């Protein structure tokens, strides 16, 4: 269950930013997770809630955007989303692809008062 470790890291980031910005309450946390991270949003939300329990972020809403997997063909440089073409280039048929989106995790914004 890697959701817990990522939730712990996110909670640390949120509380650090809240402290630096002198927030008395964190209201919303917006994050983006690549689909290849294989995070189950409900499990991640639960883990995050446990990590922020009793803090100024305990009532914050968590918005998760799941980013699709996007690839680039190393032969013809065609870019496509895997939901559309799988791991085969839709232009030239090559399987020699690099993943250019879908493995990232980042905080989009932290809102509070």
N, C-alpha and C positions, 0 to 999 in steps of 0.2 A: 504494500500500500504506500506508494510514493507520494500520494496526495498529502499525507500528513507532513512530510518533510518540506514540501513546497509550500504548504499552508503556514508552517512555522516560519519559513523564510519571509513569506509575504507579510505575516503579522509583524515581524521585526521591522520590515521596511516601512509599513504603515505607521507604526508607533514612532519610529525614528523621524519620519517626515512630519508627523503631527507635533512632535516635540520641537523640532527646528522651526516650524511655522507657528508655534505657540497656539495650537488649536486646543480648545477645551472639549471638543467632541468631533469625532470623525463620523460623517453621515453617509458617505458613499465611497466605495472602492471599485474602480473599473479596471479590469485586467483583460489581456488577450493571451490565449493559449493556443499554440499550434496543435492541430489534430493529431500529429504523430507523437505528441507527449503522452497521449492515451490517458488523459485525466477524465474521470467520471465526475461531471459537474456537481451532482448531488452529494457525492462522497467528499469532494473538495470543499463544498460549501459547509458541510458539517464539520470537517476538520478545521477550517478557518474559524468557524464560530467557537470551537473549543479553544483555539489558540488566542482569541481576543476576549474571551470571557473575563469580566471584571475589569476591563480596561476602558479607556475613553472611546474605543472603537466597537464596544460590545453591541451597540444597536445599529451599526453601519450596514447598509445594503451592499451586497456584493454582486456586481454585474460581470458576467463572464462572456467574452466573445471568443468563439472557437474559430480559429483561422484555418481555412482549407489548405491541403497540401498542393503546392505549386512546384512544377518542375521546369527545367530548361534542358533541351537536348544539346548535348556536347558536340553533335555533328552539324545540325542545321540551325541551332540556336532558337528554335521554336519554344515558346513558353506556353504551358497549359496546366490546368488543374486536374488532379488525378481522378476526381469524380467523373470528369468528362472523357478521359482517355486511358486511365489506368497508368501503369508505369511503362508505357510504350509511346513514343513520339507519334502524335497524330498526323504530322506532316510527312516524315520520312520513314516511320516504322522502327526506328532505332530504340534499343533498350538502354543506351548509354546516356543516362539522364543524371542531372544533379538536382537535389532538392533545394529550392531557393526560398520556400516558405512552408511552414507547418511544423517546425521543430522549436520555435521560439516561445518564450514566456516573458511578458513584460507588463508593467503597471502603466496603464494609460493615464489614469488620474486618481487623485485622492482628494475628496471634498470634505469640508468640515466648517466648523464655526469657531 
